[in-house]
Amino acid sequence: MPDDGGYGALHTSLAARVVDRDFLSVTGPDSLTYLQGQCSQDLASLSVGGSTEALLLSPQGKVDALVRVSRGGDESFVIDTDAGCGDAARSRLERFKLRTKVTIEPVPWVCLSVRGTGPTHGGAPPLPDGAELVPVVDLPGWTGFDVLGPAPAGDPTLAGWMPEGAVRCSDEAWEATRIEAGVPMGGREITESTIAAEVGLVERTVSFTKGCFTGQELVARLDSRGSNVARRLCGIVVAESARPPRGAVVWTTDGAHEVGTLTSVAWSPGRQATVALAVLHRRVVPPEGVQIRWELDGSTQSVGAEARPLPLGPGG
C-alpha cells in the first residue's frame, strides 16, 4: 500500500502533528470581565482547565482573529490562535484596555495536535508530563484534542506527548483532511475582511445570550436574517490530476464571472485529486461546476472543478 502520509490514520485511528500556534497569556483581576466584553463567546461559566472557541471582532463586526480561550485560574487565561495571527489578536485586545487591570503577553508554548477516531475519541487524555492544557476538538471530520504547554526540554518533536498508537502525519495529509472537514484557518480563509457567517463560524463561536461584546451588532443582525451573506466558504474538488496553487482564481464555467480564489490547497490521497477551500460568491450554488485559472510561466492555466458543500468528508 502506498504511503498516504497518515491520511488513513486521520480517518480510522489516530494521527498527530506538531502545529505552529501563537499563544498569549491574559492575567489580572479584571481579566475575566475584560475578555467577556471582547470575545464573542460566553466565558463566565468556563471552568479552570476548560477551553472554548471565540472571535475577536472589530467594532464593524469583521473578524480580527479566531481564538481559543482556556482558563488557567481565577485571574488567568491562555489564548491561542493560528500561527501568524497572534500579533493581530494581541493588538485587538490591547486596543480597548483602558484603565483595566489586565496584562497581555505572548508566551512560548507549543502544540501537539491529535485527530482521528482512536481510543481517545470523544474526550481528552490525562495531561502528559510538562503539558498545561488538553483542549478537546469536536468538529465533523476533525475530532481529537490538542496538547498545549511550554516546549519540553530536549524534545522538539514532542514525542513525550504522543498518545499510544498515534502515527506522525505529513503536512499534506493534515492539510487535505482539514480542507475536507471545511475547517477555516486564520490568514487563509479568515482575513480582516471576513464576516463570521461567511466561513461558518457563528454557531461554534458566538453566544447570543451573554450580553454585549465588541462587534456583536453585525453578527446579531445577520443571524436574525438567516445569515444571508454574499459569499460562502465552499469545498473544491479539482478535475484530472491538476494542482492549482493557492490564490488561483475561481470562475463560473462560462467564464463570465470571477467568484473567488483558492485559499487552501492540498492533494487528497483518498480522492486521488486536489481539494481546496474558497469563499465563493453566492451566484455559485454547490454542487456546481466551476473553472480554476492561474498563471504559470507567463501563460494562463485552466482546469475544471466542482464546488461542493462542506464538509466534503473523507475521500475513498
Phi, psi and chi 1 to 4 in degrees:
 res  aa     phi    psi   chi1   chi2   chi3   chi4
   1 MET       -  130.3  177.7 -179.1  -67.0      -
   2 PRO   -65.8  150.2   22.7  -33.5      -      -
   3 ASP   -67.6  124.5 -179.1   15.1      -      -
   4 ASP  -104.3   11.8   65.9    0.0      -      -
   5 GLY    69.3   17.2      -      -      -      -
   6 GLY    95.4    2.8      -      -      -      -
   7 TYR   -58.9  -45.6  178.9   90.3      -      -
   8 GLY   -62.9  -40.8      -      -      -      -
   9 ALA   -63.4  -32.8      -      -      -      -
  10 LEU   -62.5  -23.1  -76.9  164.9      -      -
  11 HIS  -109.1  -13.9  -60.7  -70.5      -      -
  12 THR  -126.6  -15.7   61.4      -      -      -
  13 SER  -147.0 -114.3   54.4      -      -      -
  14 LEU  -140.0  138.8  -76.6  178.6      -      -
  15 ALA  -136.6  149.9      -      -      -      -
  16 ALA  -136.0  156.8      -      -      -      -
  17 ARG  -155.9  138.2  176.4  173.7  172.3  -94.6
  18 VAL   -73.0  121.7  177.6      -      -      -
  19 VAL  -115.3  130.6  174.6      -      -      -
  20 ASP   -71.1  125.7  -70.5  -24.8      -      -
  21 ARG  -135.5  154.2  -55.6  -82.9  -67.3  173.0
  22 ASP  -102.7  137.1  -68.5  -18.1      -      -
  23 PHE  -123.7  141.3  -67.4   87.1      -      -
  24 LEU  -129.6  139.8  -58.8  171.1      -      -
  25 SER   -99.1  138.7   72.0      -      -      -
  26 VAL  -125.3  111.2 -178.5      -      -      -
  27 THR  -131.4  161.9   57.8      -      -      -
  28 GLY   126.8  161.0      -      -      -      -
  29 PRO   -63.4  -20.8   17.8  -29.4      -      -
  30 ASP  -102.2   10.3  -65.2  -22.6      -      -
  31 SER   -62.0  -44.6   55.0      -      -      -
  32 LEU   -66.4  -47.4  173.9   58.1      -      -
  33 THR   -60.6  -42.0  -57.6      -      -      -
  34 TYR   -67.6  -48.6 -177.3   65.4      -      -
  35 LEU   -64.3  -33.8  -72.5  176.3      -      -
  36 GLN   -62.0  -31.7 -177.4   75.8  -22.6      -
  37 GLY   -86.0  -11.6      -      -      -      -
  38 GLN  -105.9  -31.1  -59.0  -55.9  -45.5      -
  39 CYS   -91.4  150.6  -66.4      -      -      -
  40 SER   -77.2  -17.7   62.4      -      -      -
  41 GLN   -97.8  155.1 -168.9   60.0  -85.6      -
  42 ASP   -79.8  116.5 -170.5   -2.3      -      -
  43 LEU  -102.1   -7.6  -53.9 -178.6      -      -
  44 ALA   -62.0  -33.4      -      -      -      -
  45 SER   -96.7    7.3   59.9      -      -      -
  46 LEU   -72.4  120.4 -168.1   63.5      -      -
  47 SER   -81.2  162.0   60.1      -      -      -
  48 VAL   -61.5  128.4  173.2      -      -      -
  49 GLY    91.4  -10.2      -      -      -      -
  50 GLY   -85.9  158.5      -      -      -      -
  51 SER  -138.5  152.9  -58.7      -      -      -
  52 THR  -153.4  151.1 -172.4      -      -      -
  53 GLU   -84.4  149.1  -74.8 -171.8  -61.3      -
  54 ALA  -154.4  165.6      -      -      -      -
  55 LEU  -111.0  142.2  -60.0  173.5      -      -
  56 LEU  -102.6  114.6  -64.1  173.1      -      -
  57 LEU  -107.2  151.5  -59.6  172.6      -      -
  58 SER   -72.6  163.6   71.2      -      -      -
  59 PRO   -57.4  -23.6  -27.7   36.7      -      -
  60 GLN   -85.4   -2.1  -64.6   74.1   34.9      -
  61 GLY    91.5    5.0      -      -      -      -
  62 LYS   -82.2  156.7  -57.9  -65.9 -179.4   66.2
  63 VAL   -82.1  114.1  178.9      -      -      -
  64 ASP   -81.2  -35.8  -78.4  -28.4      -      -
  65 ALA  -165.8  141.0      -      -      -      -
  66 LEU   -92.9  123.6  166.8   63.9      -      -
  67 VAL  -130.1  162.2  -59.9      -      -      -
  68 ARG  -114.3  130.0  176.4  168.8   48.5 -165.3
  69 VAL  -108.9  123.9 -176.5      -      -      -
  70 SER  -119.1  138.1  -59.2      -      -      -
  71 ARG   -96.0  119.8 -170.6  163.4 -168.2  173.4
  72 GLY   -94.4  -22.6      -      -      -      -
  73 GLY  -172.7 -173.0      -      -      -      -
  74 ASP   -61.8  -33.8  -69.9  -18.7      -      -
  75 GLU  -126.1   26.2  -62.2 -179.0   -4.0      -
  76 SER  -142.5  137.4   65.1      -      -      -
  77 PHE  -136.2  154.3  -65.6   81.4      -      -
  78 VAL  -120.3  130.7  172.2      -      -      -
  79 ILE  -112.4  129.7  -71.9  176.2      -      -
  80 ASP  -126.8  151.3   66.5  -63.6      -      -
  81 THR  -150.6  168.9 -173.6      -      -      -
  82 ASP   -58.2  148.4  -70.0  -45.1      -      -
  83 ALA   -54.4  134.0      -      -      -      -
  84 GLY    91.7   -7.9      -      -      -      -
  85 CYS  -104.8   -3.2  -61.4      -      -      -
  86 GLY   -64.7  -39.4      -      -      -      -
  87 ASP   -64.0  -40.5  -73.7  -14.9      -      -
  88 ALA   -65.2  -40.2      -      -      -      -
  89 ALA   -65.2  -43.9      -      -      -      -
  90 ARG   -65.3  -44.8 -174.8 -177.4 -174.7 -172.8
  91 SER   -59.5  -42.5  175.4      -      -      -
  92 ARG   -63.8  -41.6  164.9   63.5 -177.9   75.2
  93 LEU   -70.7  -34.2  -74.1  171.5      -      -
  94 GLU   -70.9  -24.2  -67.1  -80.0    5.4      -
  95 ARG   -60.2  -36.7 -165.9  177.4  -50.0  159.1
  96 PHE  -112.0   19.9  -57.8  105.7      -      -
  97 LYS   -92.6   55.2 -166.2  174.7   66.5   68.2
  98 LEU   -89.8  129.9  -61.7  175.0      -      -
  99 ARG    51.6   39.3  -63.3 -178.5  -64.4  -83.0
 100 THR  -121.9  133.2  -57.4      -      -      -
 101 LYS   -85.3   76.8  -64.4  177.7 -179.3  178.3
 102 VAL  -140.1  136.7  174.3      -      -      -
 103 THR  -116.9  129.1  -59.5      -      -      -
 104 ILE  -120.8  119.0  -56.1  166.6      -      -
 105 GLU  -141.3  146.7  -64.4  177.9  -36.2      -
 106 PRO   -70.1  147.9   23.3  -30.3      -      -
 107 VAL  -129.3  143.0  -71.0      -      -      -
 108 PRO   -85.7   62.3   31.8  -34.7      -      -
 109 TRP   -90.4  168.2  -81.5   18.4      -      -
 110 VAL  -130.5  168.7  -68.9      -      -      -
 111 CYS  -138.8  127.0  171.6      -      -      -
 112 LEU  -107.2  116.7  178.7   75.6      -      -
 113 SER   -97.9  133.4  -71.9      -      -      -
 114 VAL  -123.7  128.3 -178.7      -      -      -
 115 ARG  -134.4  155.3  -59.2  -70.6 -175.7  -88.1
 116 GLY   141.0 -158.9      -      -      -      -
 117 THR  -130.3   33.7   57.6      -      -      -
 118 GLY   -80.7 -163.4      -      -      -      -
 119 PRO   -65.1  -18.9   20.7  -32.1      -      -
 120 THR   -95.4    5.8   53.5      -      -      -
 121 HIS   -58.1  133.1  173.6   65.1      -      -
 122 GLY    93.5   -3.5      -      -      -      -
 123 GLY  -169.0  166.8      -      -      -      -
 124 ALA   -97.9  150.6      -      -      -      -
 125 PRO   -78.9  174.0   32.5  -36.4      -      -
 126 PRO   -60.7  158.0  -20.8   31.9      -      -
 127 LEU   -63.0  124.7  -82.1  172.4      -      -
 128 PRO   -67.8  162.0  -15.4   28.6      -      -
 129 ASP   -57.4  128.1  -70.6  -16.2      -      -
 130 GLY    90.3  -16.0      -      -      -      -
 131 ALA   -80.2  156.2      -      -      -      -
 132 GLU  -110.7  -34.3  -65.7  -73.2  -18.1      -
 133 LEU  -144.5  149.0  -63.9  163.7      -      -
 134 VAL  -134.3   78.5 -174.5      -      -      -
 135 PRO   -70.2  139.0  -13.7   27.4      -      -
 136 VAL   -81.0  142.0  170.7      -      -      -
 137 VAL  -116.0  121.7  177.6      -      -      -
 138 ASP  -134.2   78.8 -171.5   14.1      -      -
 139 LEU  -122.7  147.7  -60.8  171.2      -      -
 140 PRO   -56.5  122.4  -26.5   35.7      -      -
 141 GLY    78.4    5.6      -      -      -      -
 142 TRP  -149.5   54.6 -161.4 -118.3      -      -
 143 THR  -100.4  151.1   56.6      -      -      -
 144 GLY   154.6 -139.2      -      -      -      -
 145 PHE  -159.6  163.6   55.4   89.9      -      -
 146 ASP  -119.2  139.8  -68.0  -21.3      -      -
 147 VAL  -104.2  120.9 -173.9      -      -      -
 148 LEU  -122.7  145.3  -47.6  176.8      -      -
 149 GLY   162.5 -178.7      -      -      -      -
 150 PRO   -62.2  147.7  -18.4   30.9      -      -
 151 ALA   -61.3  124.8      -      -      -      -
 152 PRO   -65.3  135.7  -16.9   30.0      -      -
 153 ALA   -62.2  130.4      -      -      -      -
 154 GLY    71.0   17.3      -      -      -      -
 155 ASP  -137.6   65.4 -173.7   13.4      -      -
 156 PRO   -65.6  -22.4   24.1  -34.2      -      -
 157 THR   -90.0   -0.9   65.7      -      -      -
 158 LEU    58.4   36.4  -52.9 -175.7      -      -
 159 ALA   -61.1  -32.5      -      -      -      -
 160 GLY   -68.4  -15.4      -      -      -      -
 161 TRP   -99.7   -4.0  -68.8   -2.0      -      -
 162 MET   -69.2  129.6  -75.6  -79.5  -72.8      -
 163 PRO   -72.4  153.2   23.7  -30.7      -      -
 164 GLU   -60.5  132.4 -175.8  177.5   -4.8      -
 165 GLY    88.9   -9.2      -      -      -      -
 166 ALA   -77.4  144.9      -      -      -      -
 167 VAL  -106.8  153.2  -57.5      -      -      -
 168 ARG   -73.2  135.2  -67.3  -82.5 -179.5  179.5
 169 CYS  -106.4  139.8 -174.0      -      -      -
 170 SER   -74.3  158.2   71.1      -      -      -
 171 ASP   -58.1  -41.7  -67.8  -10.1      -      -
 172 GLU   -66.8  -45.1 -173.2   85.8  -11.8      -
 173 ALA   -65.4  -38.7      -      -      -      -
 174 TRP   -62.7  -46.7 -171.9  -91.4      -      -
 175 GLU   -65.4  -40.7 -174.8   75.6  -19.2      -
 176 ALA   -61.1  -41.5      -      -      -      -
 177 THR   -70.0  -39.1  -56.1      -      -      -
 178 ARG   -60.9  -43.1  178.2 -175.1   70.2   83.9
 179 ILE   -62.8  -46.9  -71.2  168.8      -      -
 180 GLU   -64.5  -29.0  -70.5  169.8  -22.7      -
 181 ALA   -79.7  -13.7      -      -      -      -
 182 GLY    73.4   32.9      -      -      -      -
 183 VAL   -90.7  112.8  176.7      -      -      -
 184 PRO   -74.0  153.9   27.8  -33.7      -      -
 185 MET  -127.3  140.5 -176.8  175.4  177.4      -
 186 GLY   -63.7  136.4      -      -      -      -
 187 GLY    85.9   -9.2      -      -      -      -
 188 ARG  -116.2  -88.7  -59.0  -80.8 -167.8   86.0
 189 GLU   -75.6  -25.9  -67.7   71.4   45.0      -
 190 ILE  -107.2  118.2  -55.9  168.7      -      -
 191 THR  -130.5 -180.0   70.2      -      -      -
 192 GLU   -67.1  -12.0   60.9 -175.7   10.4      -
 193 SER  -100.6    3.1   63.2      -      -      -
 194 THR   -76.7  138.8  -63.2      -      -      -
 195 ILE  -100.8  134.8  -63.9  171.1      -      -
 196 ALA   -54.4  -39.3      -      -      -      -
 197 ALA   -66.1  -23.8      -      -      -      -
 198 GLU   -66.9  -29.3  -65.3  174.2  -22.8      -
 199 VAL  -116.8   18.9  -70.2      -      -      -
 200 GLY    69.4   32.0      -      -      -      -
 201 LEU   -97.9  -12.2  -71.7  176.6      -      -
 202 VAL   -62.6  -50.5  174.0      -      -      -
 203 GLU   -59.5  -37.3 -176.5  174.9   -8.7      -
 204 ARG   -94.3   -6.5   72.8 -172.7 -132.3 -137.5
 205 THR  -128.1   -5.8   62.7      -      -      -
 206 VAL  -121.6  131.1  177.0      -      -      -
 207 SER  -103.2  127.4  168.5      -      -      -
 208 PHE   -97.4    8.0  -68.7  102.7      -      -
 209 THR  -118.9   -4.1   60.5      -      -      -
 210 LYS   -78.9  -17.3   60.8  168.2  -76.5 -174.7
 211 GLY   105.9 -166.8      -      -      -      -
 212 CYS   -74.5  145.0  -64.4      -      -      -
 213 PHE  -148.8  154.9   59.3   89.1      -      -
 214 THR   -60.0  129.3  -59.1      -      -      -
 215 GLY    88.5    2.8      -      -      -      -
 216 GLN   -71.1  -21.7   78.1  173.9  112.7      -
 217 GLU   -59.5  -47.9 -177.4  179.1   -7.1      -
 218 LEU   -65.7  -43.0  176.2   62.9      -      -
 219 VAL   -61.0  -45.6  176.5      -      -      -
 220 ALA   -67.1  -39.4      -      -      -      -
 221 ARG   -64.8  -44.3 -175.4  168.5   70.1 -113.1
 222 LEU   -65.8  -38.8  -75.0  172.2      -      -
 223 ASP   -63.0  -38.8 -176.4   71.8      -      -
 224 SER   -68.0  -18.5   69.2      -      -      -
 225 ARG  -104.8   19.1  -62.0  175.0 -178.3  175.6
 226 GLY    77.7   23.7      -      -      -      -
 227 SER    51.9   44.7  -65.6      -      -      -
 228 ASN   -83.0   97.1 -174.7   22.2      -      -
 229 VAL  -115.1  162.9  -71.6      -      -      -
 230 ALA   -77.5  -19.1      -      -      -      -
 231 ARG  -134.7  152.6  -52.9 -174.1  -53.4  157.5
 232 ARG  -140.9  145.1  -68.8  -81.9 -174.3 -174.4
 233 LEU   -71.4  128.7 -177.4   63.1      -      -
 234 CYS  -130.5  157.3  -60.2      -      -      -
 235 GLY   -90.0  150.1      -      -      -      -
 236 ILE  -127.3  130.1  -55.6  -73.8      -      -
 237 VAL  -115.4  120.0  178.7      -      -      -
 238 VAL   -88.0  138.7 -179.8      -      -      -
 239 ALA   -72.6  163.0      -      -      -      -
 240 GLU    58.0 -143.6  -54.1  162.4    8.6      -
 241 SER  -118.4   23.8   58.7      -      -      -
 242 ALA   -69.4  152.7      -      -      -      -
 243 ARG  -131.2   78.4  176.3   67.2 -175.8  -93.9
 244 PRO   -65.9  151.6   23.3  -32.2      -      -
 245 PRO   -85.5  166.1   33.3  -36.6      -      -
 246 ARG   -56.8  140.7  -77.8  173.9   50.0 -161.9
 247 GLY    92.9  -10.5      -      -      -      -
 248 ALA   -60.6  146.7      -      -      -      -
 249 VAL   -93.1  137.4 -179.1      -      -      -
 250 VAL   -99.8  130.0 -175.3      -      -      -
 251 TRP  -123.0  157.8  -67.9   76.6      -      -
 252 THR   -64.3  157.5   52.1      -      -      -
 253 THR   -63.5  -25.8   52.4      -      -      -
 254 ASP   -82.8   -2.6   61.0    6.3      -      -
 255 GLY    74.2   11.3      -      -      -      -
 256 ALA   -85.9  -25.5      -      -      -      -
 257 HIS  -136.0  129.6  -60.2  -77.0      -      -
 258 GLU   -82.1  126.1 -179.8 -179.3  -32.8      -
 259 VAL  -120.1   -2.4  -69.1      -      -      -
 260 GLY   162.7 -173.6      -      -      -      -
 261 THR  -136.2  154.7   60.2      -      -      -
 262 LEU   -75.2  126.1  -57.6 -173.9      -      -
 263 THR  -103.6  -25.3   50.3      -      -      -
 264 SER  -141.9  139.8  -66.5      -      -      -
 265 VAL  -142.3  136.8  179.0      -      -      -
 266 ALA  -157.4  159.5      -      -      -      -
 267 TRP   -88.5  126.4  175.4 -101.0      -      -
 268 SER   -96.1  112.6  168.2      -      -      -
 269 PRO   -61.6  -31.3  -23.6   34.9      -      -
 270 GLY   -69.0  -37.1      -      -      -      -
 271 ARG   -92.5  -18.0  -76.0 -174.4  164.6   76.6
 272 GLN    53.3   45.8  -72.0  -63.7  -68.5      -
 273 ALA  -156.3  160.6      -      -      -      -
 274 THR   -79.6  134.7  -64.0      -      -      -
 275 VAL  -117.1  154.1  -67.1      -      -      -
 276 ALA  -152.8  165.8      -      -      -      -
 277 LEU  -117.8  147.4  -68.5  173.8      -      -
 278 ALA  -156.9  140.2      -      -      -      -
 279 VAL   -89.9  109.8 -179.5      -      -      -
 280 LEU  -108.6  148.0  -59.4 -177.7      -      -
 281 HIS   -61.3  147.3 -169.3  -84.8      -      -
 282 ARG   -67.8   -5.8   60.5 -173.3  171.4 -162.1
 283 ARG   -68.0  -17.8   63.0  169.0   40.1   94.6
 284 VAL   -93.8  121.5  174.1      -      -      -
 285 VAL  -116.0   99.7 -178.7      -      -      -
 286 PRO   -62.7  147.3  -20.3   32.6      -      -
 287 PRO   -78.4  130.3   27.6  -32.3      -      -
 288 GLU  -153.2  141.5 -178.0  175.7  -27.9      -
 289 GLY   -68.7  144.6      -      -      -      -
 290 VAL  -138.5  173.3  -67.7      -      -      -
 291 GLN  -123.9  135.6 -175.0 -178.3   97.1      -
 292 ILE  -108.6  130.8  -46.9  -64.7      -      -
 293 ARG  -127.9  142.8  -61.8  179.2 -170.3  171.6
 294 TRP  -155.2  162.6   68.4  100.2      -      -
 295 GLU   -96.6  135.6  -64.1  -63.5  -42.6      -
 296 LEU  -142.4  117.6  179.9   64.9      -      -
 297 ASP    53.2   41.2  -62.0  -30.2      -      -
 298 GLY    82.4    1.4      -      -      -      -
 299 SER  -123.0  152.7   63.2      -      -      -
 300 THR   -85.8  124.3  -60.4      -      -      -
 301 GLN   -98.5  149.4  -50.4  -66.3  -52.6      -
 302 SER  -147.3  140.6  178.5      -      -      -
 303 VAL  -148.9  147.8   66.5      -      -      -
 304 GLY   -77.4  155.4      -      -      -      -
 305 ALA  -156.3  173.0      -      -      -      -
 306 GLU  -126.7  128.5 -174.7  175.7   58.2      -
 307 ALA   -82.9  130.4      -      -      -      -
 308 ARG  -130.6  156.1  -62.1 -176.3 -175.3  176.5
 309 PRO   -66.5  156.1  -13.3   25.6      -      -
 310 LEU  -104.9  148.9  -68.5  167.7      -      -
 311 PRO   -76.2  152.8   29.1  -35.3      -      -
 312 LEU   -71.8  -31.1  -66.3  172.9      -      -
 313 GLY    80.8  165.6      -      -      -      -
 314 PRO   -69.4  148.4   26.2  -34.4      -      -
 315 GLY   -80.5  165.6      -      -      -      -
 316 GLY   143.4      -      -      -      -      -
